[in-house]
Amino acid sequence: MRPLVFLLALFLPLALGAKPRARDLGVPFDGRPGALNAITDVAGVEVGHTTLIHGEGKLVAGTGPVRTGVTVIFPRGRANHAPVFGGWFSLNGNGEMTGTAWLDEAGILDGPVGLTNTHSVGVVRDAIIQWQVRHAAKPEIWWSLPVVAETWDGWLNDINGFHVKPEHVFAALDSAAGGPVAEGSVGGGTGMICHEFKGGIGTASRVTAAGHTVGVLVQANYGLRGQLRIAGAPVGREIPEGALRPAETGSIIVVIATDAPVLPHQLKRLARRASLGLGRMGSVSGDGSGDIFLAFSTANAVPATRGQPGTVQMMNTEDLNLLFTGVVEATEEAIVNALVAAEDMTGVEGRGIKALPHDRLRAVLKKYGRLAGP
């Protein structure tokens, strides 16, 4: 890219009031992203956030300060209640993702996916069921086991104040949309910390050589500073200031969407590959980390009529390599996007977390010969 073109690509988003993303800062990535470089590049996928930020100073349980929220993902959009095939994988299970017993058993994901803080999983789960009952395509909802996952935001947030309420979940569900996805300290990622920088929500996508799209959304709250590598450069070791954890205590949730015709057992294989994207970032998935991944496909209509078998398509096993690559690459980029989009935050007891400084990130990438552009 010529210098002038690169500088326009870097600074134009800022001039227009938009947050820069990792590629805007010159972080090099493999693979070809979709038009939005987001999970919403998979047709039909919609994302909604509710962000809760208020109060400051001393922690008063039930009052704040509040730094939390909820994020929801609709596989087929709010208006389409048809289920999808799904699979999941736990790299390290010090965390929670509801609904996975039935997901394992049936391979079917029915309804939206929720992301929030550790102590709000129950209210988000119940609110999703309430929303489904109100918006049911059929007269009644007899049974629902929503998938809701969490990471812990108690360093910045009054997590025992239970500030996520049903109305906040309804707002995220009702506002879910396609198009660009807000990243950083938003929704379920509001109070999250990643590699001891401010973390949160990030997303990315890849288009395979066969024309299929893989989209990833992460809620990133894991990792130690010294582990952090970006594009192979030891960013965490080069920017050591502000580290606060003696041991791994965080988590990450990765949600993978694709329009490729893959079945539940193949989706479980896709979910496993998020581990390799996490490894590219330097994570070792420590004992205190909940690293749990979900994958779904929008390609097949799930057979639903009793007594009438349906017809589904399935990719050849060897053709999955393209999707595996897409998952690894998009997971890595989604995490970096979460770090780049996040901003400095002060929470309970005046605890502060600094965001990854963009200028120093570029300097480290340049030092190690990894900076794209001038």
Legacy VTK file of the C-alpha trace (Angstrom):
# vtk DataFile Version 3.0
C-alpha trace
ASCII
DATASET POLYDATA
POINTS 374 float
0.000 0.000 0.000
1.386 3.438 -0.932
2.203 5.710 2.068
-0.528 8.302 1.363
-3.178 5.625 0.881
-2.066 3.877 4.071
-2.191 7.088 6.118
-5.685 7.842 4.816
-6.781 4.313 5.753
-5.297 4.794 9.231
-6.638 8.257 10.084
-9.883 8.504 8.079
-11.848 6.373 10.587
-10.763 8.725 13.378
-11.720 11.791 11.316
-15.175 10.325 10.796
-15.564 9.620 14.514
-15.194 5.852 14.199
-12.879 3.765 16.331
-9.843 2.377 14.507
-9.547 -1.384 14.253
-6.410 -3.503 14.333
-5.845 -3.370 10.566
-6.158 0.424 10.652
-3.140 0.491 12.979
-1.036 -1.646 10.668
-1.442 -5.007 12.403
-0.877 -7.666 9.728
-3.213 -10.656 9.529
-3.487 -13.661 7.277
-6.542 -14.438 5.174
-9.291 -12.470 3.434
-11.918 -10.816 5.643
-15.522 -10.307 4.668
-16.955 -6.888 3.807
-17.471 -5.931 7.456
-14.737 -8.122 8.950
-17.339 -9.161 11.521
-19.501 -12.108 12.540
-22.369 -10.340 10.762
-20.682 -11.110 7.434
-22.469 -14.455 7.819
-25.855 -13.634 6.305
-28.642 -13.459 8.871
-26.481 -13.088 11.974
-27.478 -10.137 14.160
-25.776 -8.737 17.284
-27.163 -6.526 20.048
-25.570 -4.900 23.104
-26.724 -3.243 26.304
-23.921 -1.386 28.100
-24.241 -0.359 31.757
-21.786 2.255 33.052
-22.587 4.460 36.041
-21.194 5.443 39.422
-17.624 5.777 40.617
-15.507 5.492 43.724
-16.020 3.183 46.677
-17.760 -0.157 46.140
-21.248 -0.253 47.634
-22.793 -3.628 46.847
-26.056 -3.168 45.013
-25.245 0.440 44.121
-22.030 0.317 42.138
-19.896 1.409 40.503
-21.386 -0.488 37.553
-19.297 -1.580 34.574
-21.138 -4.452 32.921
-23.741 -5.407 30.315
-25.064 -8.054 27.971
-24.448 -9.032 24.349
-26.751 -11.230 22.264
-26.226 -13.022 18.957
-29.080 -14.235 16.755
-27.929 -16.962 14.319
-30.749 -16.250 11.839
-31.865 -12.815 13.016
-34.660 -11.735 15.342
-37.409 -12.473 12.826
-36.338 -16.040 12.050
-36.954 -18.494 14.887
-35.686 -21.570 13.037
-32.901 -23.451 14.878
-29.416 -24.101 13.538
-26.930 -26.918 13.895
-24.308 -26.224 16.580
-21.385 -27.606 18.533
-19.188 -26.451 21.401
-15.822 -27.085 23.027
-14.256 -26.309 26.390
-10.511 -25.699 26.246
-10.548 -24.999 29.991
-13.768 -25.207 31.940
-13.378 -22.644 34.722
-16.461 -20.868 33.404
-20.072 -21.369 32.372
-22.011 -21.860 29.164
-25.593 -22.993 29.724
-27.494 -25.274 27.387
-24.470 -27.312 26.350
-25.794 -30.693 27.552
-28.616 -30.534 25.016
-26.324 -29.018 22.402
-24.094 -32.087 22.772
-27.050 -34.446 22.714
-29.001 -33.017 19.766
-26.498 -30.830 17.937
-29.166 -28.117 17.698
-28.928 -24.485 18.808
-32.347 -22.929 19.250
-32.657 -19.181 19.839
-30.220 -16.349 20.565
-26.905 -16.698 22.408
-26.215 -14.430 25.400
-22.903 -13.149 26.810
-22.638 -11.390 30.175
-20.807 -11.371 33.509
-20.452 -14.437 35.731
-23.189 -13.575 38.231
-25.741 -12.510 35.617
-25.951 -15.745 33.636
-29.212 -16.748 35.306
-31.084 -13.522 34.695
-29.931 -13.386 31.062
-30.989 -16.990 30.507
-34.425 -16.413 32.032
-34.934 -13.132 30.165
-34.139 -14.804 26.841
-36.867 -17.373 27.551
-39.298 -14.576 28.423
-38.440 -12.792 25.186
-38.931 -15.998 23.207
-42.345 -16.534 24.793
-43.404 -12.995 23.855
-42.121 -13.294 20.298
-42.934 -16.939 19.644
-43.678 -17.887 16.067
-45.927 -20.586 17.515
-48.742 -19.957 20.032
-46.708 -21.329 22.926
-43.121 -22.060 23.942
-43.142 -25.276 25.939
-39.437 -25.721 26.439
-36.241 -23.694 26.043
-32.615 -24.197 27.052
-30.825 -20.985 25.985
-27.071 -20.824 25.564
-25.657 -18.091 27.815
-21.937 -17.735 28.575
-19.944 -15.555 30.948
-16.650 -14.004 31.890
-15.868 -12.292 35.233
-15.842 -8.498 35.476
-15.580 -8.114 39.266
-12.325 -6.142 39.180
-14.128 -3.141 37.686
-17.787 -3.919 38.299
-20.046 -4.356 41.359
-20.618 -7.929 40.239
-22.532 -8.873 43.400
-24.929 -5.996 42.818
-26.730 -7.959 40.069
-27.175 -4.888 37.908
-28.104 -6.724 34.700
-31.898 -6.848 34.710
-34.399 -8.480 32.327
-35.115 -5.128 30.674
-31.437 -4.802 29.761
-31.522 -8.211 28.089
-34.747 -7.280 26.256
-33.090 -4.076 25.032
-30.129 -6.014 23.615
-32.454 -8.518 21.954
-34.737 -5.838 20.496
-31.837 -3.759 19.166
-29.911 -6.633 17.566
-29.041 -5.945 13.955
-26.734 -6.891 11.133
-24.027 -4.590 9.852
-21.006 -3.270 11.780
-20.631 -4.553 15.347
-19.634 -2.277 18.233
-16.406 -3.491 19.858
-14.351 -2.938 22.978
-15.968 -1.925 26.277
-19.553 -2.601 25.227
-22.271 -5.112 26.109
-21.045 -8.184 27.938
-17.478 -6.960 27.425
-17.940 -3.659 29.267
-15.940 -4.545 32.380
-13.556 -7.107 30.919
-9.751 -7.202 30.990
-7.556 -8.944 28.398
-3.840 -9.607 28.911
-4.076 -7.004 31.706
-5.127 -4.323 29.227
-8.743 -3.254 28.890
-10.574 -5.987 26.959
-14.109 -6.686 25.835
-15.974 -7.534 22.641
-14.199 -8.090 19.330
-15.146 -9.574 16.003
-13.643 -10.572 12.644
-14.400 -12.773 9.642
-12.813 -14.725 6.833
-13.998 -15.699 3.348
-12.558 -19.040 2.237
-11.291 -19.936 -1.221
-14.489 -21.949 -1.664
-16.602 -18.854 -0.997
-17.845 -19.737 2.485
-17.783 -17.176 5.298
-16.574 -17.755 8.855
-17.370 -15.078 11.430
-16.117 -14.867 15.020
-17.156 -12.782 18.015
-15.203 -12.891 21.273
-15.750 -11.679 24.818
-12.098 -11.390 25.818
-11.191 -11.359 29.523
-8.179 -13.653 29.767
-4.400 -13.708 29.854
-1.319 -12.267 31.529
0.611 -9.290 30.190
3.852 -11.096 29.533
2.062 -13.700 27.395
0.606 -11.245 24.893
1.814 -11.605 21.343
0.321 -9.712 18.409
1.290 -10.737 14.888
4.114 -12.713 16.481
5.618 -9.704 18.283
6.044 -9.880 22.100
3.836 -6.868 22.768
3.188 -7.766 26.403
6.871 -7.945 27.287
7.550 -4.657 25.494
4.715 -2.843 27.317
4.903 -4.248 30.873
3.495 -1.232 32.770
0.173 -1.703 34.501
0.218 -5.475 34.907
-1.901 -6.437 37.902
-2.388 -10.227 38.099
0.055 -12.736 39.579
-1.755 -15.650 37.924
-4.309 -16.338 35.200
-7.829 -15.668 36.480
-9.701 -14.572 33.346
-11.765 -16.201 30.631
-12.763 -15.906 26.993
-15.906 -16.872 25.132
-15.631 -17.394 21.375
-18.739 -17.632 19.169
-18.172 -18.895 15.619
-20.703 -18.592 12.805
-20.479 -19.977 9.263
-22.661 -20.329 6.207
-20.861 -23.517 5.176
-22.978 -26.715 5.137
-21.513 -28.489 8.150
-23.155 -30.807 10.668
-22.906 -30.793 14.490
-19.915 -33.113 14.752
-18.059 -30.936 12.234
-19.036 -27.778 14.106
-17.487 -29.217 17.250
-14.288 -29.579 15.263
-14.528 -25.931 14.180
-15.064 -24.867 17.793
-11.857 -26.636 18.841
-9.834 -24.562 16.350
-10.531 -21.373 18.282
-7.891 -22.753 20.669
-5.222 -22.187 18.031
-6.256 -18.580 17.484
-5.999 -18.084 21.245
-2.566 -19.712 21.190
-1.372 -17.251 18.543
-2.086 -14.505 21.088
0.186 -16.213 23.638
-2.466 -17.731 25.892
-1.715 -20.962 27.727
-5.341 -21.333 28.896
-4.454 -21.313 32.571
-6.227 -23.212 35.327
-8.231 -20.152 36.374
-9.458 -19.411 32.868
-12.815 -20.361 31.363
-12.083 -20.752 27.638
-15.313 -22.001 26.062
-16.200 -21.916 22.378
-19.456 -22.266 20.410
-19.906 -22.813 16.667
-23.043 -22.829 14.536
-23.961 -23.027 10.860
-26.785 -21.201 9.107
-26.588 -23.380 5.981
-28.973 -26.240 6.680
-32.621 -26.107 7.628
-32.916 -28.325 10.702
-35.510 -31.092 10.075
-38.488 -30.234 12.284
-41.500 -32.223 11.082
-42.159 -35.460 12.933
-42.363 -38.513 10.739
-40.831 -36.708 7.767
-37.042 -36.945 7.444
-35.316 -33.851 6.152
-32.436 -33.443 3.741
-29.214 -31.757 4.812
-25.845 -31.128 3.191
-22.460 -31.968 4.647
-18.989 -30.874 3.557
-16.292 -33.410 2.811
-14.013 -33.848 5.799
-10.907 -32.691 3.944
-12.666 -29.523 2.787
-12.996 -28.461 6.421
-9.359 -27.322 6.353
-10.424 -24.023 4.777
-12.917 -23.443 7.589
-10.373 -24.447 10.237
-7.990 -21.823 8.860
-10.734 -19.211 8.864
-11.603 -19.903 12.496
-7.980 -19.623 13.653
-7.334 -16.414 11.736
-10.622 -14.723 12.646
-10.318 -15.650 16.326
-6.876 -14.078 16.506
-8.010 -10.887 14.787
-11.216 -10.614 16.832
-9.188 -10.609 20.059
-6.840 -7.926 18.758
-9.840 -5.882 17.626
-11.250 -6.109 21.155
-7.967 -4.793 22.587
-7.670 -2.006 20.028
-11.276 -0.821 20.462
-11.236 -0.836 24.263
-10.637 2.396 26.180
-9.200 3.234 29.601
-11.672 2.483 32.376
-11.875 3.182 36.102
-14.213 1.037 38.177
-14.866 -0.029 41.763
-12.582 1.426 44.434
-10.973 3.616 41.783
-9.288 0.638 40.137
-8.069 1.638 36.721
-7.261 -0.415 33.631
-5.380 1.094 30.723
-6.219 0.287 27.144
-3.562 -1.020 24.781
-1.784 2.165 23.590
-2.030 2.348 19.813
1.202 4.269 19.292
3.229 1.829 21.339
1.622 -1.151 19.631
2.722 0.244 16.281
6.200 0.905 17.632
6.548 -2.692 18.851
5.302 -4.094 15.556
7.771 -1.889 13.694
10.638 -2.943 15.979
10.004 -6.605 15.146
9.383 -6.030 11.458
5.670 -6.803 11.684
4.096 -3.395 10.962
2.048 -3.284 7.758
2.641 -0.093 5.784
5.190 2.649 6.455
LINES 1 375
374 0 1 2 3 4 5 6 7 8 9 10 11 12 13 14 15 16 17 18 19 20 21 22 23 24 25 26 27 28 29 30 31 32 33 34 35 36 37 38 39 40 41 42 43 44 45 46 47 48 49 50 51 52 53 54 55 56 57 58 59 60 61 62 63 64 65 66 67 68 69 70 71 72 73 74 75 76 77 78 79 80 81 82 83 84 85 86 87 88 89 90 91 92 93 94 95 96 97 98 99 100 101 102 103 104 105 106 107 108 109 110 111 112 113 114 115 116 117 118 119 120 121 122 123 124 125 126 127 128 129 130 131 132 133 134 135 136 137 138 139 140 141 142 143 144 145 146 147 148 149 150 151 152 153 154 155 156 157 158 159 160 161 162 163 164 165 166 167 168 169 170 171 172 173 174 175 176 177 178 179 180 181 182 183 184 185 186 187 188 189 190 191 192 193 194 195 196 197 198 199 200 201 202 203 204 205 206 207 208 209 210 211 212 213 214 215 216 217 218 219 220 221 222 223 224 225 226 227 228 229 230 231 232 233 234 235 236 237 238 239 240 241 242 243 244 245 246 247 248 249 250 251 252 253 254 255 256 257 258 259 260 261 262 263 264 265 266 267 268 269 270 271 272 273 274 275 276 277 278 279 280 281 282 283 284 285 286 287 288 289 290 291 292 293 294 295 296 297 298 299 300 301 302 303 304 305 306 307 308 309 310 311 312 313 314 315 316 317 318 319 320 321 322 323 324 325 326 327 328 329 330 331 332 333 334 335 336 337 338 339 340 341 342 343 344 345 346 347 348 349 350 351 352 353 354 355 356 357 358 359 360 361 362 363 364 365 366 367 368 369 370 371 372 373
